[in-house]
């Protein structure tokens, strides 16, 4: 299992703001309208699966990590690995010719 570093306390309020910004519902009983359900042992936010656009939050967090040198040191390699997988996935989608059989 990978050893994920603990997020410094100063970045937790920023993560909370991102979750709030990307909420899709006005009222939510799961997260009590906060946008997150809690914080895990690594100080990482557990976003609400019912009312938050997770893809938008992750994309904004990636951009924030890229722009913050301290976080690039801690988490940069995790996002680089995901981006490489994404590039390979796009090539695989383009893959073989959609009409592999000869036309009569």
Protein Blocks (a to p, Z undefined) as FASTA:
>chain_A
ZZdddddfklmmmmmmmmmmmpcbfbdfklnonopabdcfkopacddfklpcfklmmmmm
mmmmmmmmklmmmmmmmmmmmmmmmmmmmmmmnmpcfblbccZZ
